[in-house]
């Protein structure tokens, strides 16, 4: 299984599972990233941090550490 961090620029993926726990997981879910949500990778900063994505019609920037917790297909 790959993570959002490993997803290529311009790719659209579907969330399969969120790892992590407590407040971090809650924060990711509050941003609209839940199981089954589609995420489009818009931009990746030169060193990979942050990653800009579009989810549920709005743009979002995620840290590499957060993107690593999101399993996609």
C-alpha positions in Angstrom: 0.0 0.0 0.0 1.3 3.5 -0.8 0.9 6.7 1.2 0.0 10.1 0.0 3.6 11.2 0.5 4.6 8.7 -2.3 1.9 9.9 -4.7 3.1 11.6 -7.9 2.2 15.2 -8.9 -1.0 15.4 -10.9 -2.3 12.0 -9.6 -5.7 11.5 -8.1 -6.0 8.9 -5.4 -8.5 7.5 -3.0 -8.0 7.3 0.8 -8.0 3.7 2.0 -6.9 4.1 5.6 -5.6 6.7 8.1 -2.9 5.6 10.5 -1.7 7.8 13.4 -3.7 8.4 16.5 -5.4 10.9 18.8 -5.3 14.6 18.0 -3.2 14.2 14.8 -5.7 11.7 13.3 -8.6 13.8 14.4 -7.0 16.9 12.7 -6.6 15.1 9.4 -10.2 13.9 9.5 -11.4 17.4 10.3 -9.7 18.6 7.1 -12.1 16.3 5.2 -9.5 13.5 4.6 -11.6 10.4 5.4 -11.8 6.9 4.1 -13.1 7.0 0.5 -12.2 10.7 -0.1 -10.5 11.5 -3.4 -7.4 13.6 -3.3 -5.7 15.3 -6.2 -2.0 16.2 -5.8 -1.6 19.7 -7.1 1.9 20.7 -6.1 4.9 19.4 -4.3 7.4 21.8 -2.8 11.1 21.3 -4.0 12.1 19.2 -1.0 8.7 17.5 -0.8 7.4 19.5 2.1 4.5 20.6 2.0 2.4 18.8 -0.5 -0.6 20.8 -1.9 -3.7 18.8 -2.6 -7.3 19.3 -3.5 -9.8 17.4 -1.4 -13.6 17.8 -1.4 -13.4 20.9 -3.6 -10.9 22.9 -1.6 -7.1 23.3 -1.5 -5.0 22.1 1.4 -1.3 22.0 2.3 -0.1 19.0 4.2 3.2 18.3 5.9 5.2 15.3 4.8 4.7 13.7 8.2 0.9 14.0 7.9 0.9 12.8 4.2 2.8 9.7 5.4 -0.2 8.7 7.6 -2.6 8.6 4.7 -2.8 5.3 2.9 -4.1 5.6 -0.7 -4.8 3.6 -3.8 
